[in-house]
Amino acid sequence: EELIAALAQAQRGQVVFIPGETEIDLTTLIYIDKLVLQVREGVTLAGNRGHEGSAGALLVSDTLDTPVMIRALGPDVRVTGLRIKGPNPKRYLDHHRRAYGPGGPGSSYYYKFPVQRGIVTDQPRLEVDNCEISGFGCAGVDLIGGDGHHIHHCYIHHCQHQGLGYGVCHNQASSLIEYNLFDWNRHSIAGTGRPGCAYVARHNVELGTSLSHCFDMHGGRDRNDGTDIAGTRIEIYNNTFRAPQTPVVIRGVPEDICDVYHNWFVMHTDPGAAVRGSERTQVRDNAYGPDGTVIP
């Protein structure tokens, strides 16, 4: 109740700080009252993750019916130094098979099972840093709209519900994603591929386990919109991929370019197996295999 009240009163430039390793269980409030922690324009929601060895304050929900845990209501919101834990670290492969397998009922059945999102915004310049984010079946960070988003120095893992399962998801948004650790996601970075959907991903490490390809951009066939557009601009460089799954898949043609360079694909020796794309996807000067052989 103190946290909810503080967020309601906070004004631009102010910080709502959760001290130490405080644990705040939001389960009943989310399930019964449909609570969403709402952070107003220009407000910072902060913990002290990493300071003097602190794990950081924990915000947790155990109800599968957690559509959104935190929503940025305006531009320039920052979420920093927290552990944000959702209720669904599982893959639910059988549920996806029943929905979309031969003769399956499709989306009408699939979405009867709830999906969860951690931090959501449709406003510009969200910053999420120094957080551990896990257990959200749909997305750990869902960028519905806005530009100038910055997701950095986070550990994002176990967002892997089959058919969704995104560490950072873009609808019609653009972002800089850097210095993060990713593990146990379906796609650690994903995008719908709509015009204006764009990201720069640099200095990230994919630690080793992924349900599907790691960095993604959808194409027109995924949206069924009659185009082959796969976002506007994607730049992927200085990342390390340790997962055996395909590191990068661009499922159409970017409006501008997808430039993939100076990455290390530890589990892949063939450039064609490390990056899948088509027109306007450029792959250059990456290192391949455990020995880091550079191929121009």
C-alpha positions in Angstrom: 0.0 0.0 0.0 2.9 2.4 0.7 4.4 1.7 -2.7 1.1 2.3 -4.5 0.5 5.5 -2.6 4.1 6.8 -3.3 3.7 6.1 -7.0 0.4 7.9 -7.1 2.0 11.0 -5.5 5.4 11.1 -7.2 6.1 13.9 -9.7 8.5 14.3 -12.6 12.1 14.1 -11.3 11.3 12.2 -8.1 12.4 8.7 -7.1 10.3 6.1 -5.4 12.9 3.9 -3.7 12.3 0.4 -2.3 15.1 -0.2 0.2 17.3 -3.2 0.7 16.0 -6.7 -0.2 12.4 -5.9 0.5 10.0 -8.4 -0.9 6.6 -7.1 -2.1 4.2 -9.9 -3.1 1.6 -8.4 -5.5 -0.2 -11.7 -6.1 -3.5 -11.1 -4.4 -3.8 -7.5 -5.5 -3.1 -8.4 -9.1 -5.5 -11.3 -9.0 -8.4 -9.7 -7.2 -8.0 -5.9 -7.8 -6.3 -6.2 -11.2 -3.5 -4.0 -9.8 -1.0 -2.5 -12.2 1.9 -0.5 -10.7 1.6 2.8 -12.6 4.7 5.0 -12.9 4.0 8.6 -13.9 5.9 10.7 -16.4 9.5 11.4 -15.5 9.4 9.2 -12.3 12.1 6.7 -11.3 11.1 3.4 -9.5 14.3 2.2 -7.9 16.0 -0.4 -5.8 19.6 -1.0 -4.9 20.5 -4.2 -6.7 24.2 -4.7 -6.6 25.0 -2.1 -4.0 27.2 -3.6 -1.3 26.1 -7.1 -2.6 22.3 -6.5 -2.3 20.1 -8.6 -4.5 17.7 -5.7 -4.7 14.1 -5.4 -3.8 11.8 -8.0 -5.2 8.4 -7.4 -6.8 6.7 -10.7 -7.5 3.4 -12.1 -8.6 2.5 -15.8 -8.4 -0.9 -15.6 -10.3 -0.8 -16.6 -13.9 -3.4 -13.9 -14.5 -0.8 -11.1 -14.5 -1.4 -9.2 -17.7 0.9 -6.3 -16.7 2.9 -5.8 -13.5 4.4 -2.3 -14.2 3.1 0.3 -16.7 5.0 3.5 -17.6 2.2 6.1 -18.0 4.3 8.8 -19.6 7.7 9.5 -21.2 11.1 9.4 -19.4 10.1 6.7 -16.8 13.0 4.8 -15.3 12.9 1.4 -13.6 16.3 0.5 -12.0 17.9 -1.8 -9.5 15.0 -4.2 -8.9 14.1 -7.9 -9.2 10.8 -8.2 -11.1 9.5 -11.8 -11.1 6.5 -13.1 -12.9 4.6 -16.3 -12.4 5.4 -18.2 -15.6 8.9 -19.4 -16.3 7.6 -22.5 -18.3 7.5 -23.3 -22.0 4.0 -25.0 -22.2 4.9 -26.8 -25.4 1.9 -29.1 -25.2 -0.5 -26.2 -25.0 1.0 -24.7 -28.1 0.8 -28.0 -29.9 -2.9 -28.5 -29.0 -3.7 -25.0 -30.2 -1.7 -24.9 -33.5 -1.1 -28.5 -34.4 -2.9 -30.3 -37.2 -6.6 -29.6 -36.9 -6.1 -27.4 -33.8 -8.5 -24.6 -32.9 -5.7 -21.9 -33.1 -5.6 -18.6 -31.3 -9.0 -18.8 -29.8 -7.8 -21.8 -27.8 -4.2 -20.6 -27.2 -5.2 -17.3 -25.6 -7.6 -19.0 -23.2 -4.5 -19.6 -21.1 -3.3 -16.2 -19.6 -0.1 -14.5 -20.7 2.0 -12.2 -18.6 4.0 -9.0 -19.2 6.5 -7.3 -16.8 7.1 -3.7 -17.8 4.9 -2.1 -20.5 4.8 1.2 -22.2 3.5 3.0 -25.2 5.3 6.2 -24.3 8.8 7.4 -25.3 12.1 7.0 -23.6 11.6 4.3 -21.1 14.8 3.3 -19.3 15.1 -0.1 -17.7 18.5 -0.8 -16.1 20.3 -3.0 -13.5 17.1 -5.2 -13.1 16.7 -8.9 -13.0 13.5 -9.7 -15.0 12.1 -13.2 -15.2 9.0 -15.4 -15.5 6.8 -13.5 -17.9 5.2 -15.7 -20.5 4.6 -12.9 -23.1 7.4 -10.4 -22.5 9.7 -9.2 -19.7 9.7 -5.7 -21.3 7.0 -4.9 -23.8 7.6 -1.7 -25.9 4.2 -1.1 -27.5 5.1 2.3 -28.9 7.4 5.2 -28.5 11.1 5.7 -29.4 14.3 6.4 -27.5 13.9 3.4 -25.1 17.0 2.2 -23.4 17.2 -1.3 -21.9 20.7 -2.0 -20.4 22.7 -3.8 -17.7 19.8 -6.2 -17.0 19.6 -10.0 -16.5 16.5 -11.1 -18.4 15.6 -14.8 -18.4 12.9 -17.5 -18.3 10.5 -15.7 -20.6 9.8 -18.6 -22.8 6.1 -19.5 -23.2 6.0 -21.2 -26.6 4.5 -18.9 -29.3 5.4 -15.8 -27.3 8.3 -15.7 -24.8 10.2 -12.5 -25.4 12.8 -10.8 -23.2 12.3 -7.4 -24.9 9.4 -7.1 -27.4 8.8 -4.2 -29.8 5.4 -3.5 -31.4 5.9 -0.2 -33.2 8.8 1.1 -31.1 12.5 1.7 -31.3 15.2 1.1 -28.7 18.8 0.7 -27.7 19.4 -2.7 -26.0 22.9 -3.1 -24.5 25.1 -4.8 -21.8 22.4 -7.3 -20.9 22.6 -11.0 -20.0 19.9 -13.2 -21.7 19.1 -16.8 -21.0 16.1 -19.2 -21.2 14.0 -17.0 -23.4 12.2 -18.0 -26.6 13.4 -14.8 -28.3 15.5 -12.5 -26.1 14.8 -9.6 -28.5 11.8 -9.6 -30.8 9.8 -7.2 -33.0 6.5 -7.2 -34.9 8.3 -5.8 -38.0 5.8 -3.0 -38.5 7.2 0.2 -40.0 8.9 2.1 -37.3 9.9 -1.0 -35.4 13.6 -0.8 -34.9 16.4 -1.6 -32.5 20.1 -1.5 -31.9 21.4 -4.5 -29.9 25.0 -4.3 -28.8 27.4 -5.7 -26.1 24.8 -8.3 -25.0 25.5 -11.9 -24.0 23.2 -14.8 -24.8 24.3 -17.2 -22.1 23.4 -20.6 -23.6 19.8 -21.8 -23.5 17.1 -20.5 -25.9 13.8 -22.1 -27.0 14.1 -20.6 -30.5 16.3 -18.1 -32.3 17.7 -15.4 -30.0 17.3 -12.0 -31.8 14.2 -11.7 -34.0 12.3 -9.4 -36.3 9.0 -10.5 -37.8 8.0 -10.0 -41.4 4.8 -9.3 -43.2 3.9 -13.0 -43.5 3.7 -13.1 -39.7 1.3 -10.2 -39.6 -0.6 -11.3 -42.7 -0.6 -7.7 -43.9 0.4 -8.3 -47.6 3.9 -6.9 -47.2 7.4 -8.3 -46.7 8.4 -5.5 -44.3 10.6 -6.6 -41.4 11.0 -3.4 -39.4 12.8 -0.2 -40.3 16.4 -0.6 -39.1 18.1 -3.2 -37.1 21.7 -3.0 -36.0 23.3 -6.0 -34.1 26.9 -5.8 -33.1 29.4 -6.7 -30.4 27.1 -9.4 -29.0 28.1 -12.9 -27.9 25.8 -15.8 -28.6 26.4 -19.1 -26.8 23.1 -20.8 -27.5 23.0 -23.5 -30.1 19.8 -22.1 -31.7 20.1 -19.7 -34.6 21.3 -16.4 -33.2 19.6 -14.0 -35.6 16.5 -14.4 -37.8 15.1 -11.5 -39.8 11.8 -12.8 -41.3 11.4 -10.3 -44.2 13.0 -7.2 -45.7 13.8 -4.2 -43.5 12.8 -0.8 -44.9 16.3 0.4 -44.3 18.9 -2.3 -43.3 19.7 -5.0 -40.9 23.5 -4.8 -40.2 25.0 -7.7 -38.3 28.7 -7.3 -37.5 31.5 -7.8 -34.9 29.5 -10.5 -33.1 30.8 -13.8 -31.8 28.7 -16.8 -32.7 30.3 -19.4 -30.4 28.2 -22.4 -31.4 28.1 -21.7 -35.1 30.9 -22.1 -37.7 28.8 -21.3 -40.8 27.7 -17.7 -41.3 24.6 -18.9 -43.1 23.5 -20.9 -40.0 24.2 -18.0 -37.6 22.1 -15.3 -39.4 19.0 -15.9 -41.5 17.7 -13.0 -43.5 17.1 -11.9 -47.1 17.4 -8.6 -48.9 19.0 -5.7 -46.9 20.4 -8.0 -44.2 24.1 -7.5 -44.2 26.4 -9.9 -42.3 30.1 -8.9 -42.0 33.2 -9.3 -39.9 31.8 -11.7 -37.3 33.7 -14.4 -35.3 32.5 -18.0 -35.5 33.0 -21.1 -33.5 34.7 -21.6 -30.1 38.0 -20.4 -31.5 36.5 -17.1 -32.7 37.5 -17.4 -36.4 36.7 -14.1 -38.0 35.0 -14.2 -41.4 34.9 -10.9 -43.3 
